[in-house]
Amino acid sequence: MSPLISGVAKPSVAQRDPAWLSRSFWMLAALVLMWPLLVLTEFKPWQLFEENSREATWRFLKDFVPPAGKPEFLWLVARETWRTVAIATAGIALALLLALPLTLLSTRALSVSALSGRMAGWPFAIRMGLRAVLIVLRSIPELVWALVFVRVVGLGPTAGVLAIGLTYGGMLGKVYGEILESGDTHASTSLLRSGAGRVQTFFYGLLPQNAAELTSYTVYRWECAIRSSVVLGFVGAGGLGQQMDNSMKMFAGGEVATMLLVFIGLVALADGVSSRLRQQLG
């Protein structure tokens, strides 16, 4: 039996964590590194509990009660909610139109010149150039793209669709390429050696074994696009976010509360639909 100290069993050597010393060291090192970052960002959460902050928070929140429920306003919210979903869906469709050809042209597993083990000069340069395009597209946040397109095409959903399409096109193209190159490429290599083209090799060699993962990631990005479309509305890209911005500027807390509840329900619904689709595909 293990010896008892003050009625508590002393852990045996086998029960002790052999890595506790290294874990403790790295946790302490992380805290030491985080401290100057917190100082640099002026992170002071205790200010939330100061008297002035509590009073301002209470005044802000009490305007949310009760939520607005007039029939004409609810109809407006329903219309803008549907427009938000439409912006996200159209943006993902545009992203697919960008991502698919860029993925086909930049994926090494679909390159004939790479069959010998090393890609030729021009195909390699083209591949790197297309990957650079994907990097540029996904490096610029959709909010920045929306600010640009609002000035180009004006206020409205078009700016939101273009912003989501460009940013998400870069994201989809990058992940699609990684999925295709990380899977089994034996079938695609055999097809390329037999004289099949790039598109034929994709549809008959890579797509069948990676379709579930590709579709799952696309559905997940559609769910993220719904969230983004609401944020883009605050810069004039239409949808529920733009209406929420208008209500906040008018200090209509009840209207904001109603739209927040609708947005939470919309995100929950999108999350449920995407989760269900991923389960079916899995």
C-alpha positions in Angstrom: 0.0 0.0 0.0 1.1 3.6 -0.7 2.2 5.4 2.4 -0.4 8.0 3.8 0.5 11.6 4.6 -2.2 13.4 6.5 -4.7 10.9 5.3 -3.9 11.5 1.6 -2.2 8.7 -0.4 1.3 9.7 -1.6 1.5 9.2 -5.4 3.9 6.5 -6.5 6.6 7.2 -9.0 4.6 5.5 -11.8 1.6 7.9 -11.1 3.7 11.0 -11.5 3.7 13.0 -14.8 7.3 12.5 -16.2 6.9 15.6 -18.3 5.7 18.0 -15.6 9.0 19.8 -15.4 9.2 20.6 -19.1 5.5 21.6 -19.2 6.0 23.9 -16.3 9.0 25.5 -17.9 7.2 26.2 -21.2 4.1 27.5 -19.4 6.3 29.9 -17.5 8.2 30.9 -20.7 4.8 31.6 -22.4 3.7 33.8 -19.6 7.0 35.7 -19.7 6.7 36.2 -23.5 3.0 37.2 -23.2 3.6 39.9 -20.7 5.3 42.5 -23.0 2.7 41.8 -25.6 -0.1 42.6 -23.2 1.7 45.7 -22.2 2.2 46.7 -25.8 -1.5 46.3 -26.6 -2.6 48.1 -23.4 -4.7 45.1 -22.4 -6.5 46.3 -19.2 -9.6 44.1 -18.6 -10.1 45.5 -15.1 -11.3 48.8 -16.7 -14.5 47.0 -17.6 -15.4 46.9 -13.9 -14.7 50.5 -13.1 -17.7 52.7 -12.2 -17.8 54.7 -15.4 -17.6 51.6 -17.5 -20.3 49.8 -15.6 -22.6 52.8 -16.0 -22.0 53.2 -19.7 -22.5 49.4 -20.2 -25.8 49.5 -18.3 -27.1 52.5 -20.3 -26.2 50.7 -23.5 -27.7 47.4 -22.6 -31.0 48.7 -21.2 -31.8 50.3 -24.5 -32.0 46.8 -26.0 -35.1 45.9 -23.9 -37.6 45.2 -25.2 -36.6 44.1 -28.7 -38.5 45.7 -31.6 -41.4 43.7 -32.9 -43.4 45.8 -35.3 -44.6 43.8 -38.3 -43.1 46.2 -40.8 -39.8 46.1 -39.1 -39.8 42.3 -38.8 -40.5 42.1 -42.5 -37.6 44.4 -43.2 -35.3 42.2 -41.0 -36.5 39.1 -42.8 -35.8 40.6 -46.2 -32.3 41.7 -45.1 -31.6 38.3 -43.6 -32.4 36.6 -46.8 -30.2 39.2 -48.6 -27.4 38.3 -46.3 -27.7 34.6 -47.1 -27.8 35.5 -50.8 -24.6 37.6 -50.5 -22.8 34.8 -48.8 -24.0 32.2 -51.3 -23.2 34.3 -54.4 -19.8 35.1 -52.9 -18.9 31.5 -52.4 -20.1 30.7 -56.0 -17.7 33.5 -57.3 -15.0 32.1 -55.0 -15.4 28.7 -56.6 -15.2 30.1 -60.1 -11.8 31.6 -59.1 -10.5 28.8 -57.0 -11.2 25.8 -59.2 -9.1 26.9 -62.3 -6.3 28.3 -60.1 -6.2 25.0 -58.2 -6.1 22.9 -61.4 -3.3 24.9 -62.8 -1.2 25.2 -59.7 -1.5 21.7 -58.3 1.7 19.6 -58.7 -0.2 16.3 -58.7 -1.8 17.4 -62.0 1.5 18.5 -63.7 2.8 16.3 -66.6 6.2 17.9 -66.3 6.5 16.8 -62.6 6.2 13.1 -63.5 10.0 12.9 -63.9 10.4 14.2 -60.4 11.3 17.8 -61.1 9.1 20.3 -62.9 10.3 22.1 -66.0 11.2 25.7 -65.8 8.1 27.3 -67.3 5.5 25.1 -65.6 7.2 25.7 -62.3 7.2 29.5 -62.8 3.5 29.5 -63.8 2.7 27.4 -60.7 4.6 29.7 -58.4 2.9 32.7 -60.1 -0.6 31.3 -59.6 0.2 30.4 -56.0 1.3 34.1 -55.5 -2.1 35.2 -56.8 -3.8 33.0 -54.2 -1.6 34.5 -51.5 -2.6 38.0 -52.6 -6.3 37.2 -52.7 -6.4 35.6 -49.2 -4.0 38.0 -47.6 -6.3 41.0 -48.1 -9.3 40.7 -45.7 -12.8 40.8 -47.2 -13.5 43.9 -45.2 -10.7 45.8 -47.1 -12.0 44.4 -50.4 -15.5 45.6 -49.4 -14.2 49.2 -48.7 -12.6 49.2 -52.1 -15.6 47.9 -54.0 -18.0 50.2 -52.2 -16.2 53.1 -53.8 -16.0 51.4 -57.2 -19.6 50.0 -57.5 -21.3 51.9 -54.8 -23.2 50.8 -51.7 -25.1 47.5 -51.9 -24.7 43.7 -52.0 -22.5 43.8 -55.1 -19.5 45.0 -53.1 -20.1 42.3 -50.5 -20.3 39.5 -53.1 -17.1 40.7 -54.8 -15.3 41.0 -51.5 -16.2 37.5 -50.3 -15.5 36.0 -53.7 -11.9 37.4 -53.9 -10.8 36.6 -50.3 -12.5 33.2 -50.2 -11.3 32.3 -53.7 -7.8 32.6 -52.4 -8.6 30.5 -49.3 -10.4 27.8 -51.2 -7.7 27.6 -53.9 -5.0 27.1 -51.2 -6.8 24.5 -49.2 -8.1 22.7 -52.3 -4.5 22.4 -53.6 -3.2 21.1 -50.2 -6.1 18.5 -50.1 -5.3 17.2 -53.6 -1.6 17.0 -53.1 -1.8 15.4 -49.6 -3.9 12.5 -50.8 -3.0 9.4 -52.8 -1.7 10.4 -56.2 -1.2 7.0 -57.7 -4.3 7.1 -59.8 -3.6 10.6 -61.1 0.0 9.7 -61.9 -1.2 6.6 -63.9 -3.7 8.7 -65.8 -1.1 11.3 -66.7 1.4 8.7 -67.9 -1.4 7.2 -70.0 -1.9 10.5 -71.8 -4.9 11.9 -70.0 -5.2 15.7 -69.7 -5.2 17.8 -66.6 -9.0 18.1 -66.3 -9.6 14.4 -67.0 -7.0 13.5 -64.4 -8.7 15.7 -61.9 -12.2 14.3 -62.4 -11.3 10.7 -62.7 -8.1 10.5 -60.5 -8.2 13.0 -57.7 -11.8 14.1 -57.3 -13.4 10.7 -56.4 -11.2 10.1 -53.4 -11.2 13.8 -52.2 -14.7 14.8 -53.0 -16.0 14.5 -49.4 -13.2 16.6 -47.9 -13.4 19.2 -50.6 -17.2 19.5 -50.2 -16.9 19.6 -46.4 -14.4 22.5 -46.5 -16.6 24.4 -49.0 -19.7 24.1 -46.8 -17.7 25.3 -43.8 -16.5 28.3 -45.8 -20.1 29.1 -46.8 -21.0 29.1 -43.1 -18.1 31.6 -42.5 -19.2 33.7 -45.4 -22.6 34.2 -43.7 -20.8 35.7 -40.7 -18.6 37.8 -42.9 -21.5 39.2 -44.9 -23.0 40.7 -41.8 -19.8 42.4 -40.9 -19.4 43.7 -44.5 -22.8 45.4 -44.1 -21.2 47.9 -41.7 -19.1 49.3 -44.5 -22.1 49.6 -46.8 -22.1 46.2 -48.5 -25.8 45.6 -47.9 -27.6 42.9 -45.9 -28.4 42.6 -42.2 -25.2 44.3 -41.2 -26.0 47.5 -43.0 -29.4 47.7 -41.5 -27.9 47.0 -38.0 -25.4 49.9 -38.6 -28.3 52.2 -39.5 -30.2 51.3 -36.3 -27.1 51.8 -34.1 -26.5 55.2 -35.6 -30.1 56.1 -34.7 -29.7 54.7 -31.1 -32.6 52.3 -31.8 -31.5 49.7 -29.3 -34.6 47.6 -29.6 -34.1 47.2 -33.3 -30.5 46.2 -32.8 -31.5 43.6 -30.2 -34.0 42.1 -32.7 -31.4 41.9 -35.4 -28.8 40.4 -33.1 -31.3 37.7 -32.1 -32.1 37.0 -35.7 -28.4 36.9 -36.6 -27.7 34.4 -33.8 -30.5 32.2 -35.1 -29.1 32.5 -38.6 -25.6 31.5 -37.6 -27.0 28.6 -35.5 -29.1 27.5 -38.5 -26.1 27.7 -40.9 -23.9 25.8 -38.4 -26.5 23.1 -38.1 -26.9 22.8 -41.9 -23.1 22.6 -42.5 -22.6 20.1 -39.7 -25.4 17.9 -41.1 -23.9 18.1 -44.6 -20.4 17.2 -43.3 -21.8 14.2 -41.4 -23.6 13.0 -44.6 -20.4 13.4 -46.6 -18.3 11.8 -43.9 
